[in-house]
């Protein structure tokens, strides 16, 4: 990205939108814990400001950010103004649309309380959350290649757009990025599924114990919306379970 505006134009678009409450909360907490500066845009074309997410309100989890720098009337005339907030979570551009609710005093210094966002935007190639298979369920995957023998593998994670699998070495010719697969067969919630696929990435050959293994990134092709929705619901359930587990661990450590 050559300019901040180009980054914003790309980030705040549908392919990078996540609308689950757990995704919003997780990203906000990561921004708080990272203690990194964030960019705040009050209006299109206006001068960007810098700030920091200081905390999440204990009542509803809404973000509280430091007063803007350079100052914008010390925040006192900003109530009701909509804004864009742009930061990085683990190196990935992450953004929110929100509204200033009030100028407050936080730990003796000026701060802004924002409305809790309903959506997070994350600039990454995947537009879908990923989740590992459910413990106790089969994570076996079968790849039906065109002009080559069937390959068996294990699913490492899955999302609405594709999956990552670990396979043994092909017995005929190597897999390659862009190779179309006649079918990717796997199970989800006890139901057998088969969809067309494409190899997006091919990792280097490594070892899992004594066995040689290779990690592939697969993209689903012509995925029926009903199947995509099943996968998305699976990833959201796993995401919520992970969030609850994290909260429980944090509570136990206090």
N, C-alpha and C positions, 0 to 999 in steps of 0.2 A: 504494500500500500504506500503510495507516494505522499498522501496527505491525510490529515486527521479526518477531513470531510469524506474522503473516499472510504476510509475505514468505517465511519459511522453509517454511510449509505449502504454499505454491504452488510454490516452487522445487523442493523435493525430492519431485517426482511424476513419473510416467512420461512425460508429454509433453515434459519438458525434460531427459530422460536421454540421455547419449551414452556408449556403452560401449566405444568403440574406444580402444586403448592410445595411439594418436597424439593423439586429442582430449584425453585426460587429461594427457599430457606437455606438449602445447602450452599448455593452460590453466595448468598449474602453472608453466611457464617464464614465462608472461606475468605471473603474480602475483608471481613473484620479481623480474622486471625492473621491474615497476611500483612496487615498494617502498612499497606502500600498506598501511595497517592492515587486518587482517581480524578478523571477529567469530568467536569460538569458543564453542560451546554444549556443555557437558559432559553435561547431562542435561535432559530436558524440564522447562520451567518454572523452571530454575535461572538464576541471574544470568549474563548474558553476559560474556565476557571479551574482551579485545582482544590481538592479537598481530601478528606479521609473519612471512611465509615468508622465512627468511634465505637458504636455499640448497636444492638438491636433492642428496641423497647420491650420491656418485660411483659407488657400487657398483650400486645398483638404481633410482636416481632418486627415492627416497622423500623427502618434504618434511621439512625441519628448520625448526621455528618457534621464535620467541623465547619466553621464559618468559611465562606468562599474566599479564595485568594486569586487575583486581587479582589478587594472587597466589592460587594454589590449592595451598597447602602447598609452595610453591616447586617444584612439579612432581614431588616425590619420591614421592608416593603415587598417582600417576596411571597408572602402568604397567598396561596392559591395559584402560584405560577407553576406551570408544567416545566419539566426539565428532562434531559437525558444524562445518564451517569455511565461512564465508561471506565472499566478497570481491567485487570488481568487476574485470572484464577489459574494458578499453575501454568502460567505462560500463555493462556488462551484468552483472547479478548472476550470480555463479558460485559453486557450492558443491561440497563433497566430504563424504563420510562416511569416517571413518578410525578408527584406534585408536592410542593412545599406546604406543609400544614401549619407550621408555626416556627417562630424564632424563639429558642429557649436558652437557658443557661445550663451547661453540662459541665460538672466538675469545675465550677467557677468561671468557665469560659463560654463564649457564644457558640451556639450550634443551631442546626436546622433539623427539625423533625419532619421526615418525609412520609407520605402515604405508603403503605405496604404494597409493593408491586405485585401484579398478578401474573407477570410473564418475565422470563429471563431470556436474553439472546446470547448465544455463545458461538463465536466465530470458529468453527471447526468443520472438517469435511463431513462428519456424521451429523445428520439432522435429527437423529433418534438416540435416546438413551440406550445403553447396552447393559445386559445382565447375564450372569452365569446361569447355567441350567439349575433347576431346583434340586437340592440334595435328595438323593433317593430315586430320582428319575433317571432314565437312560439318557446319556449325552452322546450316544453313538450317532454318527453321520455317515451316509453313503453317498459318494459322488459318482454319478453316471456320466462318463466322458464320451465324446464322440470319436470313434475310431480307436479307442483304447479300453483297457480293462477297468472294471469298477474298482474304486478305491474306498477303503473304510477308514474312518477317522473319528475324532472326538471333538465335540463342540466346546470351545472355551468361553465364548460369550455370543449373544445374539441380540439383535435390535430390529426395528421395523424396516431397515434397509438392507440388512445382510447379517453375516456371522463371521466369526473367526474360528478356524478349525485347525487341529493338529493331526497330521497324517504321517504314515510311513512313506518311504520312497516309492514312486511309481515303478512298476515292473516293465513298462515299455518305453514311452518317451516322457520327458520332464513336463510338468505343468508350467504354464507361462502366463504372465499378466495379459488379460484380454481374452483368454480362452473361454469359450462358451461351454457351459455344462448342460447336458440334456436334462438332468434332474439333480437336485440336492434333497436327499431324503433324511428326515429327522423326526423326532417326537416332541410334542409340546403338550403339557398337561395330560399325558397319557394318550394323546391322539397322534396317529401317524400322518405326516405331511410330506408332500413332494412338490417342489417348485423348480422352475428353471433358474439357472444362475450364471454368473460370470466371475472369473478369477480376477480380483483387483490387485492383489499383491502376493508375492511369493517370498517367504523368508528363507534365510540360509539354512542348510541342513545342520541340525544339531543332534543332541541325544537326550532321551528321556530314560534314565536308567541305562540298560544295555542296548536299547533300541534306538536306531536313528529316527529322528522326527523332524518335520518341517511344518511351519505355521503358515496358513493361507488366509488372506482376507477375501471374502466372497460377497458379491452383490446379488441380491435377489432380482430376477427379471420377471415382469408381468405378474407380480404378486397380487392375488385377489385381495380386495380391501378387507374382506372378512378375516382372512388369515393375517394380514398386516395388523388389524385391530387386536387379534388374539395375542400376537407377539408384543405389541405396545402395552397391552394391559399386563402381560407377564413382567415386562421391564419396570412398569410403574409400581407393581406390587413389590418387586424386589427392592426398588429404590426406597419405598416407604419403610420396608422392613429394616433396611440398612440404616435409615435415618433414625428409627425408633431405637435400634441397637446402639447407635452412637449416642443418642440422648441418655439411654440407660447407663452407658459406661461413664459419661460425663457426670451424671447424677451420683453414681457410685463412688466417684473419685473426689467429690466435694467434701 
